[in-house]
């Protein structure tokens, strides 16, 4: 073999080895990068101000993130637009697993009520459901109705006399009240407030005769003191929270109202399978931790873990149900008028 041919053969062999070695090195680096996730702190967006229910859930989760995910959470509160500001930030974030967010039923309701920058149910991807909160119907203890049948009978004999308070136009508590009125065919007037606390204050002052609330903790002392009585909850099952175990559901009383608020974790659409699996596993451990469950119960929330598939099915079911309800009850039209 001539010197030039020998040199060419050696160079070709060297290049081949370099390519093979480089390919293996690249594959190893990719594998290491995947295995290392998460390699830095994870930002979790809360689309409401500090101190609210979503914020409280995240602050409890934050404590166990280093243990169960290997990295801390960086909690960022982004209030505004009834959650739209934070959800826009979440939907537009990189799909690398380092920006996640806590979401609720408003993720479904916002696009129904008007144009939004993103269609959140499809721009975001569900990871895990954390808590489920049924809506509670309460009234003053001295009112003449002690169950739903008596209330309905009274309302039919006194059309338009009963007013119900709720946490704001288009909120879950407003929807629950309209669902009830539509189902039993009665005329009751809705009165919006800025949250459950204001609605409860109005009930205690007898300015409204019913209240639909999503915060059991706010009602607990008044129930204990005998100031108010709870007539029903919207969940499919009775609550296990202390002090609420004996409250019947709407369906138990023959009225087909079943609807609960929920909070869970979502990510921008397009997260890699490996990052999704790691996040889901870590969050599952955090949510099912007995200490976390205890903390949630003290805040009046029931832990209801759901993985990505089950949580996704819940999004789809609630999207269809709520779209139908807010249109049939006139809530969507009312909000559109308000915006004008």
N, C-alpha and C positions, 0 to 999 in steps of 0.2 A: 504494500500500500504506500503510495507516495506521501511525502510530508504534508502536502496541502490537504490531501484527502483525510489523513489521520487527524489533522488539526480540526477539520470540519466535523468529523465524526465525534471527536471529543467535545466540541462546542455544542453540537446538537444534543449529546447525551446530558451535558451539564444544564442546558436550557430546559430539557424535559424534566430533569430532577427538580430544578428550581420551580417550574410550574406546578409539579405535583406537590412539592413541599409547601409552596405558597398556598396552593388550594387547600391543603390540609390545615395550614395555620389559620387561613381565613375561616374555614369551617369551625375550627376550635374556638376562635375569637367570637364567632356568632353564637356558638353553643354556650360559651362562658357568659356572653352578654345576656342571653335568655335566662340562664340559670341564676344570674345575679339579681334579676328584677325582684323587688324594687331596690335600686342602688342609691336612692336619695329620698328625702322626705316627699310625702304625697300631699298635694294641696287639695283640700276638700271645701267646696263652695257651699255656703249656706245662703239661700236666696232671700233671707229675711234678717231682721235686726237681731242683735244679741239679746238673749233673755227669753225668746219665744220657744215654742215646743221643739221645732227643728234644731235650733241652736243647742238646747239642753240635751237632746239625743246625741248630737255630735260631740259635745263636751265630755259626755260619759264614754263614748267610743274612743275618744282621743287618748284616754288614760291607758288603754290596752293595745293601742296600735303598735308601739315598739315591740311588745311581746309577741303579738300574733302576726304581724306583717314584717317585722324586722326594721321598720322605719317609722318615724313619728308622722303625725298629721300636722299640716299647717292649716289652721281653720281661718277661712276668709269669709266674713259676712258681707254680702252684697245686696242690701235691700233696695226696693224700688219697683214700681210697676206691678205690684201684687205678685212679685216673684220673677217677673219677666227679665229684669236686669241680670240677676244671677243665672237664670236658665240660659239666657243668650250667651253669657260668658262661658258657661259649661258646654253648650252645644258647639261653640266655635273654637274650643280648646284643642290642642294636639291630641291625637289618639294614641299616646304613648303610655297611658296608664298612670301618669303623674298628676292628672287633674280629674277628680271625681266630684260628685255633688250629692247632697241630700235633696230629695224631691217629694212632692205630695200630689194629691188629686188635682191641684191647680195646674199641673203639667198637662192634664187632659182638658181642663176647662178653658184655659187661656185662649187656645186657638179656636174654640167654639164661639167665644164671645167677641172675637174680632181678629183682625190681621195681626200676626206676630212675625218677628224676623225669621224664626224657625218654626216648623211644625214639630213641637217637642216630642210627641209620642213616637215619631219616626226618626228625628234627628238625634235622639238619645237612645241609649241601650240600657235596659234594666239589668241590674246585677243581683241585688238582694232586697227583699222586703224586711223591714225591721219591726215596726209596730203597726197595730191596727186599732183604730179608735172609733167605736160606735157613737152615734149621736143620741143624746139623751133628751127625752121630752119631760119637762118638769112644770109644775104649777104650784101655786100657794096651797098650803095644807088645809086652809079653811074653805076652799072651793067645793062646790057641791058634787063634783065628779070624782070618782075614786078609781075609775078604770077607763079604757078607751071607749067602750060601748056607751057608758054614761056620758062621756064627753061628746061623742058624736050625736047622741040623742039631744043633748042640750043645744049643740050648735045648729042642728036642723030646726029646732023650735025657736032659736034666736039668731037667724042668719045675719052675718056681718058684725055681730056684737063682740065676738072673741078676736083678740089680736095676739099674734105670736111674734116674739122677738128673736132675732138671730144675729150672727156675727158680721153681716154685711151682704149686700146684693151679690148674688151669684155664688156665694160660699156654699160649702157642703151643708151647713146648718140651714141655710135658706132653702136649698134644694130638698132637704129632708122634710121641712114643713110643707112645701108645695106638693111633694109626693104624697104625703099623708092626706092633705085636703082633697087632692084629685082622686085618690083611691077610695075614699069614703063619701065623696061627692058632697062636701060641705063648703060653706063660704066663710073663710077666716082671713083676716087682714094681716099682711106681713109688715113688720116694722124693723128696718135695718139699724144696726148699731156698729160701733167700731170695736168688735170683739165680743167674746163671751161675757167678760166682766161687766161691760156696760149693759148688755142684755139682761144679765142676772139682776143688776141693780134696779132696772126698770120693772122687772117682775116683782121684786121685793117691795117696790113702791106701788104695786098694783096698777101700773100704767099699761102693762100688757098682761094677759091672763095665762099665757103659755110661753115657754122658752125652749128653743132647741139649741143645745150646747154640746160641744165636743171635748170639754175639759171636766172630767168627773171630779178632779181635785177641788175645783172651784165650788162644787155643789155639796161636797162631803159634809162640811160643818153644819150647813143649813138643813141637810137631811137629818143629821144627828140631833140637832136642836129642835126638830119638828116644825121648822118654819116652812119648808117646802116638801112636796112629795113627788116622786118620780113615777110616771105612768107607764113608760115603755122605753126600750132601747131599740135602735135600728139594726143591730147585728143579727146574724143567723142564730147565735147562741147567747146564753146569759153570760154576763161578765163574771169573772172570778175575782175581781178586785174587792178587797175588804169593804163591806158596807153597801155593796151593789149586787151581791150574789142573788138576792131574791127578787130582783126587778125583772118582770117578764118582757119578752121581745114583742114587737108588733105582730109577728106571725103567730106567736102563741095565742094571741088574742083575736086571731082570724083576719088580720089586716095585712095585706101583702106589701109590706114596706121592708126592704132589706138593703142596707147601704152603709158602708163604713168608710171612714177616712183612713188613709194609710201614709206612712213615710218609709222611704227606702233609699237605696243608693243607686245612682245611674252614672253612666260614663258617655262621652261622645261616641257616636256610632263608628265602628271600625277598629275597636280594640283587638289586639292580637289574641289568639286562643290561649297562649301561654300566660300572658299577663292577666287575662280574664280569669283563668283557672286559679292563679295565685291570689288575686284579689278576693275572689269568691270564697276560697278556702279560709283565708285570714279573717274576712268579715263574718263568716259563719261561726268561727270559733269565738269571736268577740261578742256576737249577738246571743249565742247560746250559753255564754258564761253565766253561772248563777248570780254573781255579783251584779252583772249588767241587768239581768231580769229583775232583781230586787230593786235596783235604782229606778228602773222604769215604772215599776208598780208604785213606788213611793211618789212618783210624779203623776200617777193616775193613768199610765199607759200600759197596754197589754202587748207583750212581745209576741210576734207571729212571724217567725222566720220563713222565708220562701226563697228558693234558689232562682237562677235566671229564667228557667223554663216556666215555672209556676208563676213567677212574678210577671213575666211577659204576658201570660194568659190572662192575668188579672188586669193588666193595662188594656188589652183588647176588649175584654168583657165590659169593663167600666167605661171605656170610650163609647161603645155602642149604647150602653144603658143611659149614660149621662147626656149624650147628644140628643137622644130621643126625649128624655125628661125635660131638659131646659127649653126645648122647642115647644113641646106640648103644653107645658105650664105657663109659657109666655115669659120665662126668665130671660131668655136670649134677646127677645124683643125689648124688654124693659131696659136691659143693659145697653142695648144699641141706642135706645132713645136717650138714656142718661149721657152717653158719650157725645151725642149731638149738642 
